Amino acid sequence: MDLNRFLASVADRAAAEVDAEQAALFLLDAERGELVARLPHAFEVAEIRVRVGEGIAGTAASRRRVMNVPQASRAPEWSRRFDQETGFVTRSLLAVPVLDERGDVLGVLEAVNKCDGDFSIDDEAALTRLAHEVAPVVARTSLRSAPTSFRFNGVVGSSRRMRAALERAARAAPTEATVLIRGESGTGKELIARAIHVNSSRADGPLVKVDCAALPDSLIENELFGHVRGAYTGADRASAGKAAAADGGTLFLDEIGELSGPAQGKLLRLVQERTWYPVGGTQEQTADLRIVAATSRDLEAAVKAGTFRRDLYYRLRVVEVELPALRDRGHAELDRLIDELLASARRTHGRPEVELTREARAEMHAHTWPGNVRELEHCLESAVVLAPGTAIRPSTLPLARLDGPGRGSDTLEVLPLAEMERRYIRRVVDACDGNRSEAARRLRIGRNTLLRKLKAGIN
């Protein structure tokens, strides 16, 4: 069953049944104790997660009862996080738990903003009936084990740019197309390559990686294509090479932009025809393999400069997947990654009691993460290991200061005040992943004021 189609159809029916502006079916992620809902494209994020017991939906799950809230902002259970993350304005809410035959929670069906008046008793009954219809479908199909986060085999992403990259990778995965993954170091290119492989018809075959940046020119050809016995001094036995090892599977060429000109020429034949000659050999070899490549380099500039072959460039970029830098993925997604990686580090190192202080989280949001997700992961792992007590404070975070002048620098760029405002507002909106309601909240101005400045050309 198509999870997205199912969730969308239930949400559409729920909204129509009770005459609501929006509706969503939250599914329980039991492992994390969270409710997860996929959101329509009209929203500024792809999914929303709430803890069981948090907000109206979370309370409906924890209490296993209907929650009908005519004025959301006045309810003690109300959480503003949904509106802050989505840019939506919630007035009224109706939430009904979805329970299995034993009374265990499978999810929550929620309708938002009655179009005329308040949600009635009849609306409660209608949504409850729909929840009863949905429950056996969720319980008896693969939906319970389906991924309820917007992720692609462990790669988390709900910002618009990351969601676009994951959707593109997911569409390419079941095909035989050559894929070029682009992005800065640490953005997760290898994770995407692995996800493409395991979601392809070659999943039972090998995924073989060649790190083009780690090998000198003299060894890259031997690494890829192997050699025959006696090909050079010390070659006392034949070696098949990585291309042969990837037969029936996927060959992942990491940092392909680092290859020298001669190595690029040798690789072109493999990309075009899936054939090659071993070093010192005269017998053509072939393999049934798919090629996925990755680079952090500007290949277009390299082609113009003559350092990367134009014909190889076009052969590689059949499908391109562009991974955004962490600093461009928005504060909501950074929070989600912090929580996920922190939980993983606590499990790995046996320190479940360690928590991140509000000040430390703010420090992490102020950092630009030049090393991207890899830097974030290592930062949190180090902090969990080295925290002297149960609290991770700013002083515990090993944040590298490689992305600008040091704090003691006295270099000052003097700009007109209007230009400073223009740049600052643009950065805040970008940091909020385009969510203008959240940007206005952080700037402490009204949303209409922000929109007026944007229309006036501030953005």
Sequence and secondary structure as in RCSB ss.txt:
>XXXX:A:sequence
MDLNRFLASVADRAAAEVDAEQAALFLLDAERGELVARLPHAFEVAEIRVRVGEGIAGTAASRRRVMNVPQASRA
PEWSRRFDQETGFVTRSLLAVPVLDERGDVLGVLEAVNKCDGDFSIDDEAALTRLAHEVAPVVARTSLRSAPTSF
RFNGVVGSSRRMRAALERAARAAPTEATVLIRGESGTGKELIARAIHVNSSRADGPLVKVDCAALPDSLIENELF
GHVRGAYTGADRASAGKAAAADGGTLFLDEIGELSGPAQGKLLRLVQERTWYPVGGTQEQTADLRIVAATSRDLE
AAVKAGTFRRDLYYRLRVVEVELPALRDRGHAELDRLIDELLASARRTHGRPEVELTREARAEMHAHTWPGNVRE
LEHCLESAVVLAPGTAIRPSTLPLARLDGPGRGSDTLEVLPLAEMERRYIRRVVDACDGNRSEAARRLRIGRNTL
LRKLKAGIN
>XXXX:A:secstr
  HHHHHHHHHHHHHHHHTEEEEEEEEEETTTTEEEEE  TTSSSSEEEEETTSHHHHHHHHHTS EEESSGGG 
TT  THHHHHH      EEEEEEE TTS EEEEEEEEEESSS   HHHHHHHHHHHHHHHHHHHHSGGGTS  SS
EETTEE  SHHHHHHHHHHHHHTTS   EEEE  TTS HHHHHHHHHHTSTTTTS EEEEETTTS HHHHHHHHH
 B TTSSTT  S B  HHHHTTTSEEEEETGGG  HHHHHHHHHHHHHSEE  BT  S EE   EEEEEESS HH
HHHHHTSS HHHHHHHTTEEEE   GGGS HHHHHHHHHHHHHHHHHHHT TT EE HHHHHHHHH   TTHHHH
HHHHHHHHHHH SSSEE GGG      SS  TT        HHHHHHHHHHHHHHHTTT HHHHHHHHTS HHHH
HHHHHTT  
